[in-house]
Amino acid sequence: MILEAADKYYSKLHSDLHAIKNYIKHNLAVFITVLYLLGSFSGVIYLATLLNNFSVNVFQHIELTDFLLALLTHPLLVLTYSILIAGIAIAIRFELKQIHNSNKPTVFQKFYHTISYPVYLLNPTYSMIALLFSMLCWYSYQFADVHSKSILDNKTQSYSVSLNDPIQKNKATLLSNVQIVASTARNIFFYDNKQEKILIIPQHNIAAVIPEKKDESTVKAKTLIEKVTESK
């Protein structure tokens, strides 16, 4: 029963993969567009998770342009997505060359088919797409979570920001010791290290953004404190 389910599953998988391969060959532009939209969706998840960790609802600030460019918000996100696509392409190419025959299964194959039996009851194409999409969303979520913690720990680059118009009661037009959290077509989101809060500043109000050099003595002191804390 298990071996029959495995044969049926892999037969259906091969058939679907050949159909997908033929569709891509004749509709390459559509396929590339779908891939990019999926990547953009993962970029939106990254942006939404990142800002949500600072109690900001990104969907109140995002526009269609931001959705289309969401994948490009961070180079590492683009690199990971590219590696994922390349890995999937290699796996599909390898799978299409395989011949699954369960007439004389080895001990390992019997064990593998037994533990994989629940998967064989699912549609191979739909389950594969759902798994890959879940992996993409999960990575975007985790990556945003790690980035937000780095900002809260003041481990990213700090900047001084010159404004065209003041945004505070003291009429200040210069912000210092702030970190860039994210940016959209309309706004840039800064984290103020002194006030420990998010500042949302329109793009047109920013005159200049200048990187700050961290005081080496301060960095060494923080490192020493962390080491002493860990030793305790």
C-alpha positions as CSV (number, residue, x, y, z in Angstrom):
1,M,0.0,0.0,0.0
2,I,2.8,2.4,0.9
3,L,4.8,1.5,-2.2
4,E,1.8,2.0,-4.4
5,A,1.2,5.4,-2.9
6,A,4.9,6.3,-3.5
7,D,4.7,5.2,-7.1
8,K,1.5,7.2,-7.7
9,Y,3.0,10.3,-5.9
10,Y,6.2,10.3,-8.0
11,S,4.4,9.6,-11.2
12,K,2.1,12.6,-10.6
13,L,5.1,14.7,-9.6
14,H,7.0,13.9,-12.8
15,S,3.9,14.6,-14.9
16,D,3.4,18.0,-13.2
17,L,7.0,19.0,-13.4
18,H,7.1,18.3,-17.1
19,A,4.0,20.3,-17.5
20,I,5.5,23.2,-15.6
21,K,8.7,23.0,-17.6
22,N,6.8,23.2,-20.9
23,Y,4.7,26.1,-19.6
24,I,7.8,28.0,-18.6
25,K,9.4,27.4,-21.9
26,H,6.5,28.9,-23.8
27,N,5.6,31.6,-21.2
28,L,9.0,32.8,-19.8
29,A,7.9,36.4,-19.3
30,V,4.8,35.3,-17.2
31,F,7.0,33.0,-15.1
32,I,9.6,35.7,-14.4
33,T,6.8,38.1,-13.4
34,V,5.3,35.6,-11.0
35,L,8.7,34.9,-9.5
36,Y,9.3,38.7,-9.0
37,L,5.8,39.2,-7.4
38,L,6.5,36.3,-5.0
39,G,9.8,37.9,-4.1
40,S,8.0,41.3,-3.6
41,F,5.5,39.6,-1.3
42,S,8.3,38.2,0.8
43,G,9.8,41.7,0.8
44,V,6.6,43.1,2.1
45,I,6.5,40.5,4.9
46,Y,10.1,41.5,5.8
47,L,9.2,45.2,5.9
48,A,5.9,44.7,7.8
49,T,7.6,42.5,10.4
50,L,10.5,44.9,10.8
51,L,8.3,47.9,11.4
52,N,5.8,46.0,13.5
53,N,8.6,45.3,16.0
54,F,8.6,49.1,16.5
55,S,4.8,49.3,16.7
56,V,4.4,50.8,13.3
57,N,1.8,49.5,10.8
58,V,3.5,49.5,7.5
59,F,0.3,49.3,5.5
60,Q,-0.6,52.8,6.6
61,H,2.5,54.1,4.8
62,I,3.1,51.7,1.9
63,E,2.2,52.3,-1.7
64,L,2.1,50.2,-4.9
65,T,5.7,51.3,-5.7
66,D,6.9,50.1,-2.3
67,F,5.3,46.7,-2.9
68,L,6.9,46.3,-6.3
69,L,10.3,47.3,-4.9
70,A,10.0,45.5,-1.5
71,L,12.3,42.7,-2.6
72,L,15.1,45.2,-3.2
73,T,15.0,46.7,0.3
74,H,18.0,44.6,1.4
75,P,20.7,43.0,-0.6
76,L,20.8,39.9,1.6
77,L,17.1,39.3,0.9
78,V,17.7,39.4,-2.8
79,L,20.7,37.1,-2.5
80,T,18.8,34.5,-0.5
81,Y,15.8,34.6,-2.9
82,S,18.2,34.1,-5.8
83,I,19.8,31.1,-4.1
84,L,16.4,29.6,-3.3
85,I,15.3,29.9,-6.9
86,A,18.6,28.4,-8.1
87,G,18.3,25.5,-5.6
88,I,14.7,24.8,-6.7
89,A,15.8,24.7,-10.4
90,I,18.6,22.3,-9.6
91,A,16.3,20.1,-7.5
92,I,13.6,20.0,-10.3
93,R,16.3,19.2,-12.9
94,F,17.6,16.3,-10.7
95,E,14.1,15.0,-10.0
96,L,13.2,14.9,-13.7
97,K,16.2,12.6,-14.3
98,Q,15.2,10.2,-11.6
99,I,13.4,6.9,-12.2
100,H,11.4,5.8,-9.2
101,N,10.9,2.1,-9.1
102,S,9.6,0.4,-6.0
103,N,9.5,-3.2,-7.3
104,K,12.7,-4.1,-5.4
105,P,13.1,-1.4,-2.7
106,T,16.1,-1.4,-0.4
107,V,15.8,-1.3,3.4
108,F,16.5,2.4,3.3
109,Q,13.9,3.0,0.6
110,K,11.3,1.1,2.6
111,F,12.0,3.2,5.7
112,Y,12.0,6.4,3.8
113,H,8.7,5.6,2.1
114,T,7.1,4.6,5.4
115,I,7.9,7.9,7.1
116,S,7.0,9.8,4.0
117,Y,3.6,8.1,3.6
118,P,1.5,11.1,4.9
119,V,3.1,13.3,2.2
120,Y,2.2,10.8,-0.5
121,L,-1.5,11.4,0.3
122,L,-1.2,15.1,-0.8
123,N,-1.0,16.6,-4.2
124,P,2.7,16.8,-4.9
125,T,2.6,20.1,-6.8
126,Y,0.4,22.0,-4.4
127,S,2.3,20.7,-1.3
128,M,5.6,21.6,-2.9
129,I,4.5,25.1,-3.7
130,A,3.0,25.6,-0.2
131,L,6.2,24.4,1.4
132,L,8.4,26.7,-0.7
133,F,6.1,29.6,-0.1
134,S,6.1,28.9,3.7
135,M,9.9,28.7,3.7
136,L,10.2,32.1,1.9
137,C,7.8,33.8,4.3
138,W,9.5,32.2,7.3
139,Y,12.9,33.5,6.3
140,S,11.7,37.0,5.6
141,Y,10.1,37.0,9.1
142,Q,13.2,35.7,10.8
143,F,15.5,38.1,8.9
144,A,13.4,41.1,9.9
145,D,13.3,40.0,13.5
146,V,17.1,39.7,13.6
147,H,17.5,43.1,12.0
148,S,15.1,44.8,14.4
149,K,17.1,43.4,17.4
150,S,20.3,44.7,15.9
151,I,18.8,48.2,15.7
152,L,17.5,48.0,19.3
153,D,21.0,46.9,20.4
154,N,22.5,49.8,18.5
155,K,24.6,47.6,16.3
156,T,23.8,49.2,13.0
157,Q,25.2,52.4,11.5
158,S,24.1,55.6,13.3
159,Y,23.5,58.8,11.3
160,S,23.0,62.6,11.7
161,V,20.0,63.8,9.7
162,S,19.6,67.4,8.5
163,L,16.0,68.5,8.0
164,N,14.5,71.1,5.8
165,D,11.7,71.9,8.2
166,P,11.7,71.2,12.0
167,I,9.6,68.4,13.3
168,Q,10.0,68.9,17.1
169,K,8.8,71.6,19.5
170,N,12.3,73.0,20.0
171,K,12.5,73.8,16.3
172,A,15.5,71.5,15.8
173,T,16.5,70.8,12.2
174,L,19.3,68.3,13.0
175,L,18.8,64.8,14.4
176,S,21.8,63.0,15.7
177,N,22.4,59.4,16.8
178,V,19.6,57.8,14.8
179,Q,19.5,54.5,12.9
180,I,17.7,53.9,9.6
181,V,15.0,51.2,10.1
182,A,13.4,51.2,6.7
183,S,12.2,53.5,3.9
184,T,9.2,53.8,1.6
185,A,8.4,56.0,-1.3
186,R,7.1,58.7,1.0
187,N,8.9,58.3,4.3
188,I,12.1,57.2,6.0
189,F,11.8,55.5,9.4
190,F,14.5,56.4,11.9
191,Y,15.1,54.9,15.3
192,D,16.1,57.6,17.8
193,N,18.6,56.0,20.2
194,K,18.3,58.8,22.8
195,Q,14.5,58.8,23.0
196,E,14.2,55.1,22.1
197,K,11.3,55.6,19.6
198,I,10.6,55.7,15.9
199,L,10.7,58.9,13.9
200,I,8.7,58.9,10.6
201,I,10.1,61.7,8.4
202,P,8.9,62.5,4.9
203,Q,11.4,62.0,2.1
204,H,11.1,65.6,1.0
205,N,11.9,66.9,4.5
206,I,15.4,65.3,4.5
207,A,18.2,67.5,3.4
208,A,21.1,65.3,4.2
209,V,21.9,62.0,6.0
210,I,25.5,61.8,7.3
211,P,27.0,58.6,8.8
212,E,28.4,59.0,12.4
213,K,31.7,57.6,13.6
214,K,31.2,55.5,16.7
215,D,33.5,56.4,19.6
216,E,35.9,53.6,19.9
217,S,36.3,54.0,23.6
218,T,32.5,53.6,24.0
219,V,32.5,50.5,21.9
220,K,35.3,49.0,23.9
221,A,33.5,49.8,27.2
222,K,30.3,48.1,25.9
223,T,32.2,45.1,24.8
224,L,34.0,44.8,28.2
225,I,30.7,45.1,30.1
226,E,29.1,42.4,27.9
227,K,32.1,40.1,28.6
228,V,31.9,40.7,32.4
229,T,28.1,40.1,32.3
230,E,28.5,36.8,30.4
231,S,31.2,35.6,32.8
232,K,28.9,36.1,35.8
